[in-house]
Amino acid sequence: MGFKKDFLWGSASAAYQIEGAYNEAGKGPSIWDLWAHIPGKTFEGTNGDIACNHYYRFKEDVALMKEMGLKTYRFSISWPRIIPKGTGEINQEGIDFYSALIDELIANDIVPMVTLYHWDLPQTLQDDYRGWESRRVIKDFVSYSKVCFENFSDRVSHWIVMNEPNIFTSLAYMLKVHPPGIQDEAVYLKAFHHTVLAHAYTVLAFKEAGYKGMIGSSIAYTPSYAATNQTQDLRAKEMFDATGSLWFLDSYYKGEYPIDAVNYYKKKGVLPEISRADLEIMAKAASLCDFIGINYYQTATVASNPEDGVGFGEMNTSGKKGTQSESGVPGLYKQVRNENLEYTDWDWAIDPNGLKYGLEILKDRYHLPIVISENGLGAYDLMTEEGTIEDDYRIDFLRKHILACESAIENGVELIAYCTWSFTDLLSWLNGFKKRYGFVYIDFESGSLERTKKKSYEWYKKVITSNGEEV
Ligand code: BG6
């Protein structure tokens, strides 16, 4: 029992959040390059122009991974670095960069786990046909994926097609905080449906070409509890799940949408066009996926919400604890504070048991191996005068989540990988550089971008060496 011998202990990142070199080496602009340059869109105007300068310092970063003994490193490929205008001409320098990174990882015994889409859509596609709002994006996405398979699948065996399609579509088309920053439920559902199809056709292309390896997508998974045992709160929880986790997971991993939510959206007049052909492709792809990827940060506690109740609340992007307000969908549900849980400075609930609970739900519902592609704690880390970073709170957080994984495995969950978010500190899309997640501290303040190992670095090294025995 416990973690298998070949368990992939990993850590993760995303291109826009670490690479920098945003307008160099033939890369085209992404929607994030433009969005982050619009005043007021990100925390204190932070952007990924330079970020961790990983584009130029990747060897140093991989050396740190090697020294730690990391088994897998999950990173994303920037679509506009490979195909600057989203479609058409390929940028050889982009291919060479990822090729060199993959080779470097393999030379250091680290399994590359590649994400194809972590939110940096080529700006040209946004300008040409409004990106994810149009069905045209599906074909372009599949062509881009094929370029990646052709160039890297000889060395890459783990593919994550989409990263958190549920988060980027809701933040972009409902909450207005990601590009293109609009609020329209019908557009949100349509854009999400297009991610499902882009994923599905990509999975089919991968399998039809006969590539070896495993493929899936990563959903941000937020298991939920009803706030009380009263019927109206239980019903609110059901609708939170139907329009949330199940909407996202069933479409990717069952090839269908949950009927309660379909009826709800139909009544509202916002259901997108979902054709019979779409459903067939979705079902086929679902049957071919090799694993479910989830990013787990927290659970939600859900209560009923009257027709004139709360809608979208304030997001805490400042790191001032307690500034997140209640939020919900009037007439459906609202999320409330869970008095049994501690919260981070950004008001995210800390709930390791929720991870075990969620993993067991996934096992029973989808019967697939699971990759935890992100889990971690965003915190203010301070460097002491001696130059150390004593992030015991992160060790405590990760330890409890790893124990939760172990206990889920003992209950029959087939967990094959656990990636922490993140390996080095990096840019948080909306929270700037102060919200740190890494094992490796980066000096963003002075601009030197010097890397320093935190206390958690040495701790995770032991976890890996002992295959999860010593946490
Ligand atoms: C996930 C994303 O949503 O959570 C990452 O895949 C992100 O890209 C991470 O950075 C943590 O979120 P945040 O908002 O704290 O940076």
Residues whose N, C-alpha, C, O or C-beta is under 5 A from the ligand:
A	BS01	BG6	A14 E164 G378 L427 S428 W429
